[in-house]
Amino acid sequence: MNTAVTPVGIENNESSQVVGLERETTLLDLIKIVLQDNALTSKEKKLLIDELRKNNPGSNDRWTYRYAIIALVLAVILTILALWFLSAQDAKQIPDGLVSIGSAAVGGLVGLLTPGRSGEN
């Protein structure tokens, strides 16, 4: 049987029917399709899976996400240390910019660490 992977599902080229998937096709779905195809050799399966992983969108890039969290945590820590240092020096006025940087970093952390709403209204 000759099959092709399409965005909506698996298309059977012999009968031109599409076996539709009820949800969005994910990377894991595509990997399962490759693994279940008996017409491919293990080397071809490995190459296809490697290509699927390389073409994965950046939203699943773990390191970019981690770097953003690390940068925001550092900004929060440095802001706290700066505020503590200024209060220990008996500063007459704490800069509003310093407080706003810390507040924005905390807000960014909350936004990144809060689970996303997928498909809900």
MOPEJO-V95179 format. One record per residue. N is the residue number from 1. RES is the residue in three letters. PHI is phi in degrees with one decimal (* if undefined). NEAR is the number of other C-alpha atoms within 8 Angstrom. D_LAST is the distance of its C-alpha to the last C-alpha in Angstrom with 1 decimal. Layout:
N/RES/PHI/NEAR/D_LAST, N/RES/PHI/NEAR/D_LAST
//
This chain:
1/MET/*/4/41.1, 2/ASN/-98.6/6/39.7, 3/THR/-123.7/8/36.0, 4/ALA/-136.5/8/33.7, 5/VAL/-88.2/8/30.3, 6/THR/-122.7/7/27.8, 7/PRO/-60.9/5/24.1, 8/VAL/-93.8/10/23.3, 9/GLY/163.9/11/25.8, 10/ILE/-108.4/11/29.5, 11/GLU/-99.6/12/31.7, 12/ASN/-90.4/13/35.0, 13/ASN/-69.0/9/37.5, 14/GLU/-71.2/6/40.2, 15/SER/-112.6/5/38.3, 16/SER/54.6/7/35.6, 17/GLN/-102.0/7/32.9, 18/VAL/-111.4/9/29.5, 19/VAL/-86.7/9/28.3, 20/GLY/-74.0/7/24.5, 21/LEU/-99.7/8/22.0, 22/GLU/-75.6/4/18.9, 23/ARG/-128.0/4/16.9, 24/GLU/-67.5/6/17.4, 25/THR/-75.7/10/20.9, 26/THR/-101.1/6/21.3, 27/LEU/-60.7/9/24.4, 28/LEU/-63.3/6/25.3, 29/ASP/-62.0/8/25.2, 30/LEU/-65.0/11/27.5, 31/ILE/-64.8/10/29.8, 32/LYS/-62.8/8/30.1, 33/ILE/-62.6/8/31.0, 34/VAL/-64.1/10/33.7, 35/LEU/-66.7/8/35.1, 36/GLN/-85.8/6/35.4, 37/ASP/-78.4/7/37.3, 38/ASN/-77.5/6/40.9, 39/ALA/-76.8/4/42.3, 40/LEU/-94.8/7/41.6, 41/THR/-79.1/7/43.9, 42/SER/-64.1/6/42.7, 43/LYS/-67.6/6/43.5, 44/GLU/-65.1/8/41.4, 45/LYS/-62.6/11/38.5, 46/LYS/-61.9/8/38.8, 47/LEU/-64.1/8/39.0, 48/LEU/-65.4/9/35.9, 49/ILE/-66.1/10/33.8, 50/ASP/-61.4/8/35.1, 51/GLU/-66.8/8/34.0, 52/LEU/-61.9/11/30.5, 53/ARG/-67.3/8/30.2, 54/LYS/-66.2/6/31.7, 55/ASN/-89.5/6/29.2, 56/ASN/-67.8/8/26.2, 57/PRO/-60.8/6/23.8, 58/GLY/-66.3/5/24.2, 59/SER/-64.5/4/20.8, 60/ASN/-99.2/6/22.7, 61/ASP/-76.9/8/25.7, 62/ARG/-67.3/6/26.4, 63/TRP/-70.7/6/29.2, 64/THR/-61.9/7/27.4, 65/TYR/-61.5/8/24.8, 66/ARG/-65.0/8/27.7, 67/TYR/-62.7/8/29.7, 68/ALA/-64.2/8/26.9, 69/ILE/-65.7/10/26.7, 70/ILE/-61.6/8/30.5, 71/ALA/-63.1/8/30.9, 72/LEU/-68.9/12/28.5, 73/VAL/-63.7/11/30.3, 74/LEU/-62.6/8/33.6, 75/ALA/-63.2/11/32.6, 76/VAL/-64.9/12/31.7, 77/ILE/-63.5/8/35.0, 78/LEU/-64.8/8/37.1, 79/THR/-65.4/12/35.8, 80/ILE/-61.9/9/36.6, 81/LEU/-63.7/8/40.0, 82/ALA/-65.7/8/40.7, 83/LEU/-65.2/10/39.8, 84/TRP/-64.4/8/42.0, 85/PHE/-63.3/8/44.8, 86/LEU/-65.3/10/44.7, 87/SER/-71.8/9/44.8, 88/ALA/-72.2/7/47.7, 89/GLN/-86.3/6/49.6, 90/ASP/56.5/6/49.3, 91/ALA/-66.6/8/47.5, 92/LYS/-72.5/4/47.6, 93/GLN/-142.2/4/44.2, 94/ILE/-90.3/10/41.2, 95/PRO/-60.3/6/39.7, 96/ASP/-64.8/6/36.4, 97/GLY/-62.8/6/35.4, 98/LEU/-66.2/10/35.9, 99/VAL/-66.3/10/33.6, 100/SER/-69.5/8/30.9, 101/ILE/-63.8/10/31.2, 102/GLY/-62.8/12/30.8, 103/SER/-65.1/9/27.8, 104/ALA/-65.9/8/26.1, 105/ALA/-66.1/12/26.9, 106/VAL/-64.6/11/25.5, 107/GLY/-62.3/8/22.2, 108/GLY/-64.6/9/22.2, 109/LEU/-62.0/11/22.9, 110/VAL/-60.8/8/20.1, 111/GLY/-64.1/7/17.7, 112/LEU/-75.9/8/19.3, 113/LEU/-89.9/6/19.7, 114/THR/-76.8/6/16.3, 115/PRO/-61.7/5/14.5, 116/GLY/-74.8/4/11.8, 117/ARG/-97.0/5/8.2, 118/SER/-100.5/4/8.8, 119/GLY/81.4/4/6.6, 120/GLU/-91.9/4/3.8, 121/ASN/-112.6/2/0.0
//
